[in-house]
Amino acid sequence: MTDAGVTPLSEVSPAPISPAGHDLAEHLPAAGHSLVLRTSDCVIEAWGPDAAACISEALAALVEEFAEVLDAPSNRVLPLAADPGGAEDALVALLEDVIYTVDVFSVVPVRFHLALSEGGAVAGDMEVVPVDQVVLVGPMPKAVSYHELAMSAGLDGWRCHVLIEV
């Protein structure tokens, strides 16, 4: 635990142990996400067996809010990284990177590949296509809200909840 009371991702057990001492790795849920669209924002909830999978699902949900990618073949790969720190910090940093990339480079991510390093950083890449190769289905995301932000590990894997302003 850091001085600020934040547990780095590298210090959280990737394979939760049940109270009886049984390894729950084989019972962890498959990765997935849900997206609830509202007037001025959307709510993303994502889950996965580990932090990287959970964040990847949240990023996929972010793209789903505004674009239908239909398994588009990518012609470019861009790096993604979040410094070691708390899980919520990594989630916000990577969501903001995707929003920035869409806004500045006019590309849309179609696939994410993330992993957790030994030091607790999250790094990987995103395959992208030009925005004109996807179907736009909603407003472009503007910002990540810290209101109701949560990401944590539990006995059933990792879960996150985040609001995106549109």
Buried (B, 14 or more C-beta within 10 A) or exposed (E): EEEEEBBBBBEBEBEBEEEEEEEBEEEBEEBBBEBEEEEEBBBBBBBBBBBBBBBBBBBBBBBBBBBEBEEBEBEEBBEBBBEBBBBBBBBBBBBBBBBEBBEEEEBBBBBBEBEBEEEBBBBBBBBBBBBEBBEEEBEBBEBBBEEEBEBBBEEEBBBBBBBBBB
